[in-house]
């Protein structure tokens, strides 16, 4: 058994109070597994891979603005990215899982289009980072999520496929 220390994450968002001051924001959802997931500060103990898979299968890419009778889901996109990555490089089980989970936070956050993410800015990035790290910790791939986050926040901002193919490699 490999023990991993939970990484330091940005502080939870706060909400202003009417009389002044602030309190820590809280938002949670009951998942199909029965777990109660804090959406702003998720715990790896409350993350089930079945909840992620179910949620991603029901989230439409590009706000559903695709042609055809059915949506193109985030789950379909994740499988396609994993197939392309596997065809282009040798991936062990952990790296395949990291590629499959590259959009895992979208099972509760949704697939927000890039222009809207830019408007929301740092608040969105902080919540996304908490989910990425908690989901990676729950699946035992925290080192790969940390590499992904470092690449996402780098000044050069490499493309997602490059990050997924290089993630976890030293």
N, C-alpha and C positions, 0 to 999 in steps of 0.2 A: 504494500500500500504506500503510495506516495502522498506525503502531506504537503500541502501548499498553503502559504500564508496569503490571506486576502489582501490584495493590493490597496493602497491608499487611493481613495476616490475624492472628487470634489465634494464639498459639503452639500447636504440636501437643500433644495430651494426653500425659501421662506415666504410666508404670506403676510401682508400687512394687517394689523389689527385696527379696528375702528378707533379705539382710544389711543392709538399710538403704539409703537413697538411692533414686534412681529413674532410669529410662531412658525415652527417647522411645518412645511406643507406635507400633507398625506393624501394619497389616492391609492385605492386598492381594488382588485378585481378577484372574484371567486373563479377559479379555473375549473375546467371539466374534471380534472383529477381530484377536485375537492380542495386543493391548496388555495390559500389566500395569498395573492401576490401583491406586494407593495410596488406600484408602478413607478414611483419616484426613486425608491431605494431598494431594489429587489435583493432578496437573500438567495444564495445558491441552493439553500435547503428547500426553497419553495418552487424550484424550477424542475419541471418534468419534461423529458424529451417528447413524450406523447402530446403534451399541451403545445409545445413549439410546432411540431409537425402538423397538428390539427389546425392551429391558427394560421400558419403560413399557407396551407392549402386553401384557405378561405379568404386570403387577402389578395386583392387584385393589384397587379403592377400598373403604374401610370394612371392611377385613379379609375381604372376600368376603361380607359380610352384606347381600346384596341378593336380591331375589326374581328368579325366572327360572332358566332352564337354564344360563345363562352368566354369567360375572363381568362387572362394569362396570369396565373397565380405566382406569388413569390416562391412557393414550393417548386413549381415547374421551373422557374428561373434558377433556383438554387441547384436543382438536379442538372440543368443544362450547363451551368458554370462548372460543376463538379465533373461532368463528362468531358468538357473541353480541357479542364486542368489535367485530368487523368490521361487524356490523349497526348498532352504536350510535355508531361513530366511524370516521373515516378513518385507516387504518393503513398506513404504508409497509412495505416488506419486513422491515426490521429490527424494527419494533414487532410485526409479526405473529409473527416468530420469537421475540421476547421473550415474547409471550403464550403461544405454543405450548410454550415451555420453562419456564413458571412453576413447574412441579413436576418439572423435570428431575432433581434429585438423587434422586428416588424410584426411578430406574432401578437404583440400587444400594442405597439406604437402605431402600426399601419405603415404602408409604403408611401411616405410623404415625398412629393416631387421636389427635386433639388432647389428650384426657385423659392419654394415655401420654406425649406430648411434654412436657406440663406437669410430669409427675413427673420425667422425665429432666432437664429444665431446660437450663441453660447449656451443658452438654456436647453435647447434641443440637444446639442453636442454633449452636455453634461449628463442628461438622462440616457442618451444613447450609450455613452461610455459606461455608465453604471450597469446597464443591461448587458452589454458586450462582456464585461468582466464577470458578472455574476453567472451568466449562462456558460461562459467558458470554464469558470471554476466548477460549476455543477457537472460539466462533461469531462473535466480533467485536461483541458487544453488552454489553461490560463496563459502560458508562455506565448502561445500563438496569437491569442487575442491582444496581448500587450504589444506584440510586434505589429499587428494590424492597426492598433490605435496610434502607435508611434508613427507609422507610415501615413495614416490619415491626417495627422496633425503636423507633418513635416512641411517645410516651405516648398518643396518640389511637388508634393501631393501626387504620387504616382497613380496610375490607373488601377482600378480595383482588381483586374485580372492579374496584373503584375504582383500586387500585394498578396493575393491569394496564393499565387504560385511560389512566392518567396517566403511566405509567413512561416515562422518557426525555424527557418534555416539560419545557421550561423556562418 
